Amino acid sequence: MARAFNASLIGTAALAAALMSSAAIAQPKPAAAPPGLAADADVAYTAFQRGFYLTAFREATKRVDEKNDPKSMTLLGELYADGLGVPNDDKKANDWYKLAAARGDREAIFALAMFRLTGRAGPIDRNEGAKLLGEAAKLGHVVAAYDLALLYLEGQLLPQDFGRAAELMKMAADVGNPQAQYALATFYKEGRGVKMDAKEANRLLAAAARSGYTDAEVEYAIALFNGTGVKKDEKSAGEFLLKAARKNSAPAQSRLALMYASGRGLKTDPIQAARWHIIAKAGGSNDQFLEDFVRKMSPADRTTAEDKAKPWIARMQLRGPSPFSQASEPTAQQPAKTETFKPEPAKPEPAKP
């Protein structure tokens, strides 16, 4: 089977819808003490990171009382927003965020933007939310820049502006945000908002894929398999596809099945080809070649492949027709076993639709 993988059909319009559905709608937890934080305030953040929320609350309160510290105000807002160590109270969280935002804290400004966009501590106000995202982005908040780029890409709340969206995506991509890298790769691929540059598109796509962003893993795998804009490497394509397939990407599962069926990039394995096809079909991705491939298998091999697919399918929400007959369909009485899929010695990498 000397067939190439179909290139991705995703464009900026489809990208906008896909990324808007996964846009950040909740403030990320502070992973580390903000740069320049005073040592005593750092005590509060360290306690927060370790899960000692009452200590974090006490130390942040002390810092606010003594120094009027905006970072500590933001931390108090976070604790109230998530009910960590104290009862959840969106009004108090909002008040603390506002105090910190008035003192120029970008994390607090971003948190307020999320509150306005999602209707916490008051009615939804998308215009105010967008304004706050812009303020946070100007102060270097990466997620705010990404979310604001999505609004420019969507073109509903803000005028559609691919150039501005690309600028904001670049800001987030340059510090390693994989979703921004993937989106910016699409911009460079199509020449939207930036000059068309296939080399830069593939560089960003590779970076996002190596960071584990599933859509990028699949798309980069396809580029590697076909040798589109990058050195052809079917083995690496299989490896990326396998990673994405294990995260329930139906397009990756279908392409992985094709690789096992054809022996390109992976050692030929009809059972694994059928298994991944059955799983992909349950996830909504079907391929006529694979349908015929499975139909022509011996009944014993087909049954083995179905048995290997059942534990996986029992754990997922079916998006396509059941690949099993009613009698053999997995049920709650047939609990899924935790299965570790072990690739052949010289394993491949995933490719993306």
N, C-alpha and C positions, 0 to 999 in steps of 0.2 A: 504494500500500500504506500505508494510514493506521493502522498498528498501533503500539501502544506496547510498549516493552520490558517483559518480566516483571520485577517487583521481585525483589530477592534473597530467597531462601528461607532464608538462613543465620540460625540463631538461636544462642543462647549455648551450647547443647549441641554443635551442629556446630562452633561457633567454638572450643570447648575442644579438640576433637579436631584441628582444623586447625592451631591455634596450637601445641598440644603437639608436633605433628610437626615444627614449625620452631623450637621453643624453643632458646635459646642453650645448646649443649652443649659449647662450647669457649670458653675465655676470650678475649675480644677483645684484640688486641694494643694495648699502650699507644700511643695516637696522639699524645700530647703529654706533656710532663713534668707530673706531678701538681702542683696548686696548692701553693704554699708550699715547693716543693722547693729545697734549698740549691743555690747556683750550681755547686759542684763535683759534686753528684749530677746536676744537669741536664746536665753534660758526658756522663755515661753514657747518659742517655736520648736526647740528641741523636745520639750515635753509634749507638744502637739504631735510631732512626728512619731514619737514613741507610744502614743496612745494614752498619755497621762493628761487627760483633758481638764480635770479639776486643777491640776498644777498649772497647766497652761493658762487657764482662766484666771487663777489667782495672780500669777506672775504678770500677765498682760494687764490686768486691772491695776496692779501696783505701778506698772510702768506708765499707764495713762494718768493715774493720779499724780505721779511725781513729775513726769516729763511731757505730758500731753502728746505722747508718741503716736503718730498716725499708723505705723505698722502694727502696733499693738491694738489699736482700734479696729483695724481690719481683721485681725485674728479673733477678736471678740465677736465681730460680726459673723465670722465663719463658724464659730462655735454655736452661736444662736441659730444660724441658718440651718445647720445640720443636726442640731440637738445633741451636741457632743459635750458631755459633762454637765450640761444645763438643758432644761426643757426647750424644745424647738419653739422659737418665737421670731417669726419673720419681721414683725414690726421692730423689735429691738435690733435684729440683724440689720435691717434697713437703716435705722438711726445711726448705728455704729459705722456702717459703710459710708453714710452721708458725711459724718464728721471727718472720717479719714480722707474721703474724696475731696472735701473742701480744702484739705491740706496737701492735695496733689498726689495722693497715693494711687498709682495706676491699678493695682489689684482691686482696690475698693471701687474705683470708677468702673472697672470691668464687671465687678459683682453687681453693681447697681444697674448696669446695662442689661445683664441677664435677668435681674428682677423685673425690669420694665418690659422686656421682651416676652417674659413668661407669665407675667401677671402675679408675681409674688409681692406681698405687702401692699397690694393696690391693683387697680385695673391695668390691663395690658396697654402699653403706650409704645408702639414700635418706633414712632418718630423720635421720642426721647431716648429710646434704647439705641437707635442708630447714632444719635448725636453723642451719646456717652461712649459708644464703641470707637467713634472717631477720636474722641479725647484720649481714650486709653491707648489707641494705636499710635497717636502722636508721641506718647510718652514711652513707646517701645514695647507695648504689650503684644506679644506674638499672637495669642489666640484671638485677641480683639482685631488685629490686622487681618487674620484669616476670615473671621466672621464678617467683617466689614467688606472684604473682597467678595464674599458670597452674595452680599446684598447688592453690590454693584453688578455682579454677574447675573443675578436674578432679574434686576431691572424693574422691580415693582415698588418697593419702598424708596429706593434711590434711582436716579436715572441710570439706565444701563450704560456702563462705561468699561469696556474691556481693558483699556490702557490703565485706568486707575486700579481695576481689579488685579491686573498683572503686577503692578507696583507693590500692592499690599501682599499678594501671594509671594512675591520674591522676598519680601521682608521676613515672612514666616518660613519660607523654604530655606533661606540662607542660614537659619539657626537650627535646621534639621527637622522641621515639622513635615512628616511624610505625606499628610493629606495635601498640604500646600505644594509640596514637590510634585505630587501626582497631577494636581490641577495645572500647575505651571508647565509641566511637560506637555499637557494637552494644548495649552496656549501656543507653545513653541512649535508643536507639531502642525497646528493649523494656521499659525501666523495671526492669531487674534490678540490684539493688544501689544504684541511684540513682533519683531521681524521673524519670519519662519526660520527655524534652525533645528534640523533633525538631530544634529549631534548633541546640542544642548538638551533637546527633548529626551533623548535616550539617557543622557547623564543623570537627569533628574528622575527619570523613571527607574533607573537602576538604584539610585539612592533610596527612593521610596520603597522599592522592593526589598532591598537589603535591610530596611528598618522594619520589615514585616507587615507593610500595608498590603492587604490581600489583593485589592484590585490592581495594584502596581505589580505584584508578584505574577499575576496571570498575564497582564499585558507585556511585561518584560520577558516572560517566558516565551510568549508567542514571537516576539522580536528575535530572541535568541534561536528559537527553533527554525524560523524562516531566514535568519540572517539579514533581517531588515534594519539597516542602519547600525548594526553591530556585527561583530564577528560571529559567524554561525557556530552554535554550541548546543547541540541537541541534548547532551548529557546534563548540562547546567539547566536547560529549559525544564527537563524532567524534575530536577530537584526543586525548582521554584514552584512548579505545578503541584508537586506532592505536598509542599508546605501549605499552599492555598487550599488544596483538596481536603486536607485534614481540618481546615477551618470551615468546612462546609460550603466552599465555593463550587456550585454546580458546573459552571463553565470549565473550571480547572479539573474537576473530576472527570468530565467528559473527554477533555483533551488528554488527560493522563491515561484514560482507558484506551484511547487511540494509540498512544505510545506503546502500551503493553501489547496491544493487538498487532502492531506493526513491527515491534522490535527496534524502533528508532529511538535512540537515546536511552532506552531501557531494555533489559533482557526480556525477550518475548515471554509472556505469561498469559495465556488465554483465560485462566481462572481469574487473575487480578483484573484483566481487561473487562471481563463480564461483570465482576463484582463492582468496579468503579462505575461502569455504565449503569448498572441497576440503581446504585446510589444517586448518580447524577440525574437519572430519570425521575426518581422520587423527589428530587429537588427542583424539578421543572426544566431540565435540560436534556433533550433527546437528540439522537444522531442516527440517521437511517442506516449508515454503514454498520454501526455497532449493533443496531437492532438485528440486522441480517447476520452479523457475526455471531451473536448469541443464539439466534434461532438455529444456526447450522451446527452448533456444538452438540456433543453427545449428551443425552439426557443426564448421565452421571456427572459430567463436568458442569452442566448448567445448574444442577441441583447443588453441587458443591459451592459454586459462585453465589447462588442465592442464599445459602446458609451463611456464607461469610459476610454477605451484605445485610442480613437481617438485624444483627445487633446494632449496627450503625443506624439503620433506618428507624429502628425502634426508639432511638433517642432524638430523632429530628421531626420537624413538622412538615408533613408532605405538602409539596407545592404542585406536584404533577400527579397523574393517575398512579395508583398503586402498581408496582412492578410485579406483585405476587398474585397468585390466585387466592380467593377468599380463604381457602382451607389452610394455605401456608403463610398467610399474612401475619407478621409479628404483632403480638398483642401485649397488654399489660401483664398477662399470665406468662409471657415469654420475655422476661426481663433481659435487657441488653447487657452483655458481658463487656467489661472493659477490654478492648482489644488494641494491642499495639501493632501498628502496621510496620513491618520491617522490610525495607527495600533490599533489593539484590545488592551484592558487594559494591558494584560500580554504579551507584545510584544517580538518577538525573535530577533536573530541576524543573519547576513549574513554568508554564507559559500562559499568557493571559489573552482572553478574547478581546 
